[in-house]
Amino acid sequence: MPVPPPKPPFGVNTSRFDPYKNSRFLVYFDPYTDPVAGVSKVTGLKRTTQVVEHKEGGKMLPLKGLGRTSYDPITLERGVTHDTAFSDWANAAQVLDSGHPKQSLPNLRRDVHIVLLNEQGQPVHGFTLHDAWVSEYQPVSDLDAAGNAVAIEHIKIEHQGWEHDEALTEPDQTKVP
């Protein structure tokens, strides 16, 4: 039986062979308006489904089935600026009111959109994290007078799951912008 020719890795841009770079991306907090300023790092999206083993009568080997699925938190990092998007969202989890902590429920959970861009700045893949909230906030990284680094602000985001935006399709990169 003859072997069919390999499918090209890119359907629209058939002359492209290199995968997309991980350095071109935008992050949006709901409402989906302007991108969050200065985000320089997003940890990877990860989903894990537990394996449930059980034995069936008369069989020696255990059968494997699907268990619960969990989604790892992600961390967003950026250089310290005067933009308050990180701190505003982090403060929704615990706001001090006359020395007593409380939550700002309307601002606590939101969707987060991560958009991967190609070299021309066109969106090529999108992911949405659902019902996300900030579980950890660090307004400034370690400070070192002998260092030569940018001060980093970071938030750790818990969420109820993510999905790939299937509506975002491969753009035609053969046209020069």
Backbone bond lengths (Angstrom), bond angles and torsions (degrees), N, CA, C in turn:
res aa  C-N    CA-C-N  psi(-1)  N-CA   C-N-CA  omega(-1)  CA-C   N-CA-C  phi
1 M - - - 1.452 - - 1.530 108.25 -
2 P 1.331 118.59 128.73 1.469 120.58 -178.13 1.529 110.75 -71.32
3 V 1.324 114.46 147.00 1.462 121.58 178.96 1.524 108.42 -85.68
4 P 1.340 117.61 127.54 1.469 118.74 179.81 1.528 110.33 -68.89
5 P 1.333 117.71 153.56 1.465 119.73 178.55 1.532 109.57 -64.63
6 P 1.347 116.97 149.76 1.466 119.05 -179.36 1.525 111.67 -65.46
7 K 1.300 114.86 144.91 1.461 121.23 177.42 1.529 108.39 -73.78
8 P 1.340 118.34 133.09 1.468 118.91 179.38 1.532 110.33 -64.44
9 P 1.349 117.33 146.17 1.462 120.04 -177.38 1.525 113.58 -67.71
10 F 1.323 117.37 -17.76 1.457 121.76 178.87 1.516 107.94 -128.60
11 G 1.331 116.68 122.33 1.457 121.27 -175.89 1.510 114.09 -73.48
12 V 1.321 118.10 -41.52 1.462 122.00 -177.40 1.524 110.48 -85.61
13 N 1.319 117.01 -46.39 1.466 122.95 -177.41 1.527 108.80 -98.08
14 T 1.326 116.33 75.26 1.462 120.93 -171.74 1.519 113.37 -66.94
15 S 1.324 118.91 -16.21 1.468 120.55 178.26 1.533 111.42 -89.95
16 R 1.320 117.70 -1.65 1.467 121.36 179.33 1.528 108.86 -91.95
17 F 1.327 115.79 134.60 1.458 120.50 178.81 1.520 112.76 -124.66
18 D 1.331 117.61 -20.20 1.463 121.19 -178.12 1.522 110.81 -80.45
19 P 1.336 117.66 136.25 1.466 119.93 175.07 1.536 110.45 -69.20
20 Y 1.311 115.56 166.45 1.461 120.46 -179.76 1.527 110.60 -69.40
21 K 1.313 116.32 150.16 1.463 122.48 -179.81 1.533 109.64 -81.67
22 N 1.323 116.47 153.85 1.470 120.12 -179.61 1.524 112.56 -91.30
23 S 1.320 117.78 7.05 1.462 120.48 -176.45 1.523 114.27 -99.27
24 R 1.326 117.72 -2.95 1.466 121.15 -178.65 1.520 108.85 -115.70
25 F 1.332 117.04 105.96 1.457 120.40 -178.74 1.526 109.57 -158.55
26 L 1.326 115.26 162.57 1.458 123.26 174.20 1.516 108.21 -132.04
27 V 1.335 116.50 150.49 1.461 122.62 177.28 1.522 107.37 -124.32
28 Y 1.333 115.23 133.63 1.466 121.68 178.68 1.527 108.17 -123.68
29 F 1.336 116.04 138.49 1.459 121.43 169.09 1.515 106.55 -100.44
30 D 1.344 117.31 144.40 1.458 119.49 174.97 1.513 108.72 -64.23
31 P 1.273 121.00 141.84 1.455 126.51 -2.06 1.530 111.15 -69.28
32 Y 1.332 115.56 147.69 1.456 124.66 -174.54 1.531 109.31 -70.01
33 T 1.315 117.18 84.56 1.470 120.68 -178.91 1.522 109.46 -120.41
34 D 1.324 117.28 -105.93 1.458 121.51 -179.91 1.523 110.00 -87.60
35 P 1.353 116.91 149.12 1.465 118.43 176.42 1.529 110.55 -66.04
36 V 1.311 116.42 153.88 1.459 121.69 177.04 1.525 107.36 -69.54
37 A 1.321 116.38 131.36 1.463 121.70 -174.09 1.523 112.61 -68.52
38 G 1.329 116.08 133.65 1.451 122.72 165.98 1.509 118.74 72.79
39 V 1.330 120.14 14.58 1.464 119.85 -179.17 1.530 107.99 -66.34
40 S 1.333 116.22 123.57 1.462 120.75 -176.42 1.524 113.08 -109.89
41 K 1.339 116.98 -14.99 1.463 118.89 -179.06 1.516 110.09 -151.43
42 V 1.325 115.75 136.68 1.460 123.85 173.55 1.522 106.09 -129.77
43 T 1.329 117.40 121.93 1.462 118.24 177.75 1.529 108.67 -69.48
44 G 1.321 115.82 159.33 1.455 121.84 -172.94 1.516 114.55 -66.48
45 L 1.327 114.75 150.14 1.456 121.68 174.53 1.528 108.14 -79.95
46 K 1.332 116.04 134.92 1.462 119.16 -178.92 1.518 110.30 -142.84
47 R 1.330 114.62 134.26 1.463 122.38 178.15 1.522 106.88 -126.08
48 T 1.328 116.86 133.05 1.459 121.26 179.96 1.519 109.14 -127.82
49 T 1.336 116.20 130.73 1.458 121.26 175.71 1.526 108.17 -110.36
50 Q 1.322 115.77 126.07 1.461 120.46 179.91 1.527 109.92 -68.24
51 V 1.324 114.08 150.70 1.451 121.12 176.90 1.521 108.17 -100.68
52 V 1.313 116.83 127.86 1.464 122.36 177.71 1.522 107.42 -108.12
53 E 1.330 116.14 118.77 1.458 120.65 179.11 1.522 109.87 -100.90
54 H 1.329 115.06 140.61 1.460 119.96 175.22 1.526 108.20 -149.04
55 K 1.298 114.56 155.00 1.470 119.32 -179.78 1.523 109.39 -107.16
56 E 1.301 113.44 143.40 1.452 120.48 176.75 1.525 107.08 -106.64
57 G 1.298 115.95 140.17 1.456 120.30 -177.40 1.511 113.00 -52.31
58 G 1.320 116.50 132.76 1.446 121.95 177.16 1.517 114.67 85.28
59 K 1.316 118.77 -4.81 1.469 120.75 179.83 1.526 108.90 -108.23
60 M 1.324 115.80 141.76 1.459 121.07 -177.85 1.531 112.39 -82.09
61 L 1.322 116.69 -37.38 1.456 120.16 -175.97 1.528 110.66 -92.43
62 P 1.332 116.11 142.51 1.468 118.35 177.66 1.532 110.92 -72.42
63 L 1.309 115.16 150.34 1.464 121.78 174.21 1.513 107.95 -92.16
64 K 1.313 116.46 148.81 1.465 121.18 -179.63 1.518 109.62 -115.33
65 G 1.324 114.72 135.25 1.450 120.88 178.78 1.508 111.21 -131.69
66 L 1.316 115.58 173.64 1.459 121.71 -179.95 1.521 110.59 -80.56
67 G 1.328 115.69 137.38 1.454 121.74 174.83 1.526 110.05 -111.54
68 R 1.299 116.17 -149.51 1.465 121.54 -179.84 1.527 110.77 -75.12
69 T 1.316 114.77 147.27 1.462 120.94 176.50 1.517 108.45 -105.50
70 S 1.327 115.80 135.44 1.465 120.87 176.82 1.521 109.23 -125.18
71 Y 1.318 115.53 154.58 1.455 122.79 -178.06 1.526 108.28 -120.70
72 D 1.331 116.38 125.01 1.459 120.73 179.47 1.520 110.54 -71.85
73 P 1.337 116.68 147.65 1.464 119.25 174.80 1.526 110.50 -67.57
74 I 1.316 116.63 160.72 1.464 121.10 174.51 1.518 108.73 -118.67
75 T 1.303 115.83 160.69 1.461 121.94 176.99 1.515 108.56 -121.28
76 L 1.326 116.07 134.85 1.461 122.27 174.07 1.516 107.70 -109.43
77 E 1.326 116.93 136.22 1.460 121.73 177.46 1.513 109.37 -127.53
78 R 1.323 113.82 149.57 1.460 119.81 174.52 1.515 108.96 -158.66
79 G 1.319 115.71 161.03 1.453 119.95 174.70 1.523 109.58 -68.07
80 V 1.324 116.41 147.27 1.465 121.20 -179.30 1.529 109.22 -66.58
81 T 1.337 115.44 127.34 1.469 122.73 178.57 1.524 107.81 -133.95
82 H 1.315 116.95 -169.59 1.463 120.99 174.96 1.525 111.87 -95.39
83 D 1.330 117.54 2.84 1.456 121.64 175.45 1.538 108.06 -72.18
84 T 1.313 117.94 132.24 1.471 122.28 -173.28 1.526 113.93 -102.41
85 A 1.333 118.54 14.50 1.468 120.56 -175.96 1.526 111.88 -59.37
86 F 1.338 118.93 -43.46 1.460 121.37 179.84 1.523 111.07 -65.99
87 S 1.329 117.10 -52.01 1.466 120.02 -175.53 1.526 111.74 -67.13
88 D 1.327 118.20 -37.27 1.467 120.13 178.82 1.525 110.75 -60.79
89 W 1.319 116.67 -44.79 1.458 119.93 -179.28 1.527 110.82 -70.44
90 A 1.325 116.74 -42.38 1.467 119.99 179.11 1.530 111.02 -62.26
91 N 1.311 117.82 -36.49 1.465 121.50 -179.55 1.520 112.54 -69.65
92 A 1.325 118.11 -19.89 1.466 120.74 177.84 1.527 110.83 -65.53
93 A 1.351 117.55 -26.76 1.466 120.84 179.38 1.518 111.40 -74.31
94 Q 1.314 116.66 -31.55 1.470 119.28 178.12 1.518 109.30 -154.91
95 V 1.306 115.44 105.85 1.455 122.38 177.75 1.515 107.59 -107.30
96 L 1.325 115.97 131.11 1.460 118.97 176.75 1.518 108.70 -85.90
97 D 1.317 115.69 125.03 1.455 122.69 178.80 1.519 106.99 -123.77
98 S 1.316 116.29 105.15 1.475 122.09 -176.43 1.525 110.80 55.64
99 G 1.343 116.69 39.76 1.455 121.05 177.65 1.512 114.77 83.50
100 H 1.329 118.75 -2.75 1.465 121.91 -179.82 1.526 109.33 -110.84
101 P 1.350 117.13 129.17 1.465 118.89 -179.24 1.524 111.61 -75.22
102 K 1.319 115.14 144.22 1.462 121.94 173.34 1.518 107.67 -150.48
103 Q 1.310 116.88 166.85 1.457 121.13 179.99 1.520 110.68 -108.54
104 S 1.326 114.80 147.91 1.451 121.22 173.06 1.529 107.11 -97.87
105 L 1.325 116.23 86.54 1.470 120.72 -172.87 1.528 114.93 -57.91
106 P 1.343 119.18 -39.10 1.472 117.29 179.88 1.531 113.12 -64.23
107 N 1.333 117.84 -25.00 1.463 121.12 -177.40 1.528 113.40 -104.99
108 L 1.327 118.11 2.41 1.463 121.63 -173.03 1.526 112.70 -73.20
109 R 1.324 117.47 -53.75 1.473 121.25 -176.04 1.519 110.68 -105.06
110 R 1.324 114.34 139.97 1.460 120.66 177.26 1.516 109.07 -155.55
111 D 1.301 116.61 164.42 1.454 120.91 174.54 1.529 108.73 -87.17
112 V 1.313 116.24 147.53 1.456 122.75 176.94 1.526 107.15 -119.64
113 H 1.314 116.26 133.93 1.465 122.07 -179.01 1.526 108.43 -114.89
114 I 1.324 115.98 127.03 1.457 122.11 177.30 1.522 106.90 -115.66
115 V 1.318 116.89 123.88 1.465 122.18 -175.11 1.528 108.60 -120.69
116 L 1.329 115.82 120.44 1.458 122.64 176.02 1.520 108.38 -87.72
117 L 1.342 116.89 134.18 1.462 122.45 -177.25 1.529 110.43 -112.23
118 N 1.334 116.41 152.18 1.460 119.87 173.08 1.526 108.78 -85.86
119 E 1.329 116.67 -175.36 1.461 121.11 -177.49 1.526 112.82 -64.62
120 Q 1.322 117.46 -22.75 1.462 121.77 178.73 1.527 112.11 -89.18
121 G 1.347 117.12 1.93 1.460 120.92 179.38 1.515 113.91 81.92
122 Q 1.335 117.82 13.56 1.465 121.82 179.17 1.538 109.05 -88.70
123 P 1.325 118.10 139.55 1.468 120.16 176.02 1.524 110.85 -65.22
124 V 1.346 116.74 132.03 1.462 120.42 -179.10 1.529 112.33 -121.80
125 H 1.308 117.76 -28.70 1.465 122.04 176.26 1.525 107.65 -144.92
126 G 1.319 115.57 144.86 1.456 120.57 177.67 1.512 110.46 -136.44
127 F 1.321 115.75 146.75 1.458 122.27 178.31 1.516 108.24 -134.39
128 T 1.325 116.56 140.87 1.462 121.96 177.97 1.515 108.88 -119.45
129 L 1.328 116.13 125.83 1.463 123.08 173.39 1.516 106.65 -95.28
130 H 1.328 117.39 127.20 1.458 121.67 -174.24 1.526 112.17 -96.41
131 D 1.330 115.59 141.22 1.471 123.91 175.42 1.524 112.00 49.12
132 A 1.310 116.13 48.69 1.461 121.85 -177.76 1.528 110.84 -80.75
133 W 1.343 115.32 151.62 1.459 121.55 175.94 1.523 108.78 -149.84
134 V 1.320 116.70 156.46 1.458 122.49 -175.33 1.517 109.58 -87.12
135 S 1.351 116.27 120.48 1.459 120.42 178.07 1.524 112.20 -101.66
136 E 1.313 117.15 -15.83 1.466 120.72 -179.48 1.518 108.93 -149.15
137 Y 1.321 116.06 136.00 1.468 120.64 -179.81 1.517 108.90 -135.58
138 Q 1.320 116.15 129.94 1.459 121.79 175.79 1.525 106.77 -125.92
139 P 1.347 117.95 107.67 1.465 120.03 -174.92 1.528 114.40 -71.94
140 V 1.335 117.33 -21.13 1.459 119.83 177.93 1.526 108.37 -154.21
141 S 1.330 115.93 141.91 1.463 120.88 179.29 1.526 110.13 -77.19
142 D 1.329 115.85 -177.03 1.459 120.03 176.26 1.525 109.43 -56.83
143 L 1.317 114.80 138.12 1.460 120.21 178.16 1.524 108.17 -103.26
144 D 1.333 116.92 137.75 1.452 121.71 -175.55 1.525 108.02 -144.19
145 A 1.337 116.32 111.17 1.466 120.74 -178.44 1.520 112.13 -63.01
146 A 1.325 118.05 -24.42 1.461 121.39 179.66 1.527 111.85 -90.64
147 G 1.318 116.77 -3.90 1.456 120.60 -176.75 1.512 113.21 -85.58
148 N 1.314 114.80 175.35 1.460 121.86 179.78 1.524 108.80 -139.92
149 A 1.330 116.68 49.14 1.459 121.11 -175.87 1.524 110.87 -123.38
150 V 1.302 115.53 165.91 1.458 122.84 177.52 1.526 108.64 -83.13
151 A 1.317 117.82 141.01 1.468 121.44 173.82 1.526 107.74 -69.41
152 I 1.323 116.17 130.60 1.468 121.85 -174.23 1.524 110.81 -112.63
153 E 1.328 116.00 137.04 1.462 124.73 173.77 1.514 106.49 -109.33
154 H 1.350 118.10 139.40 1.464 117.66 178.14 1.521 111.86 -143.86
155 I 1.338 113.51 153.17 1.458 121.43 173.56 1.526 108.55 -130.07
156 K 1.325 114.63 144.69 1.460 121.41 174.26 1.522 106.39 -105.88
157 I 1.327 115.90 129.63 1.462 121.42 -173.30 1.526 110.28 -115.63
158 E 1.306 115.77 124.27 1.474 123.07 171.11 1.527 106.40 -94.03
159 H 1.321 116.63 150.99 1.471 119.11 -178.84 1.518 110.27 -154.23
160 Q 1.329 115.54 168.23 1.463 122.23 -176.98 1.525 112.05 -93.56
161 G 1.301 117.55 7.20 1.448 121.25 -179.80 1.513 111.12 133.53
162 W 1.311 115.70 162.99 1.456 121.30 178.32 1.520 109.70 -132.06
163 E 1.330 113.60 159.35 1.454 119.38 175.93 1.517 109.44 -141.27
164 H 1.317 114.30 150.51 1.454 122.18 177.79 1.521 107.90 -80.51
165 D 1.319 117.83 133.43 1.462 122.45 179.55 1.528 108.83 -77.32
166 E 1.316 116.58 98.31 1.465 121.67 -177.53 1.520 112.72 -72.15
167 A 1.336 117.89 -15.10 1.465 120.91 179.73 1.531 111.48 -73.40
168 L 1.312 116.78 -20.61 1.462 121.80 -179.98 1.527 108.83 -83.57
169 T 1.314 117.43 114.36 1.465 121.37 -176.14 1.520 110.11 -110.70
170 E 1.311 114.77 169.45 1.466 120.66 -178.85 1.524 111.02 -65.89
171 P 1.342 116.88 121.40 1.474 119.09 178.98 1.521 111.22 -78.12
172 D 1.323 116.20 157.33 1.459 121.62 177.86 1.526 108.24 -79.04
173 Q 1.335 116.76 112.58 1.457 121.06 -178.45 1.527 112.35 -97.50
174 T 1.308 117.54 7.82 1.470 119.98 -179.90 1.517 110.75 -79.94
175 K 1.336 118.10 -17.72 1.461 121.81 179.21 1.523 108.80 -89.46
176 V 1.312 116.33 134.87 1.454 121.29 178.35 1.525 108.47 -81.96
177 P 1.359 117.77 127.99 1.472 119.16 -178.49 1.510 112.20 -68.43
